[in-house]
Amino acid sequence: MSAASVERPHDDRPLIAEANRIMDRLPGYRVEIIGGLIIVSPPPDGAHARALSRMRRPFVAAGLDGDETEVLEGIGLWLPAGAEDFAIPDLAVVDADFEDHLVENNCYDPIAFRLVLEVTSSNYQNDLRTKVAAYAQAKLPVYVIVDRRHQRLHVLTDPTGDNYANHRVHAPGEIIALPDSIGAKVTIDVDEVLKAGRPRTN
């Protein structure tokens, strides 16, 4: 059963209705609407899940999964730039009262999000281009991308229009500190995360 099934019917929202039908037909796939287009992503591979797990740990260790904030995977984010747009980031740091900010279709207002994070898969250009614009337009303060294809980690801050004023690219070997605005001091070992995101060969 898809999480979106609670919200049926959506006859007056044709894209959302179609996205929900796709979710029902393809369990495990991620279905999003960005820029008025339905984007369907296959279930992630094991290395993607491993990189996501490594990224989650520092947030939890810093105390962000507690009273004031939560660290959540696969939570719906309403994108105000489009009439039916929404995304499902791999990981998010949200305010503890995020459920007070439900918009529709199990998606929440960007105002409750302090950080969103994506780990790239085969459709990496969505994370590196399409979602940069969408997340900036939603004024999400911090966007982190684990770029497995190019072996880099991107930290984008200060959204302005459809882009971020600050976009720092970090290479293996760097230890980076995320902005304190997320609510705690969080450092990331770029090498550890990128190694975790590489498929293991026999």
PyMOL commands that set and color helices and strands:
alter all, ss='L'
color gray80, all
select helices_A, chain A and resi 3-7+14-25+46-61+98-101+110-112+124-137+180-182+190-196
alter helices_A, ss='H'
color red, helices_A
select strands_A, chain A and resi 30-34+37-41+69-73+76-78+86-87+91-95+102-104+107-108+113-119+142-147+152-160+163-170+175-177+187-189
alter strands_A, ss='S'
color yellow, strands_A
deselect
rebuild
show_as cartoon
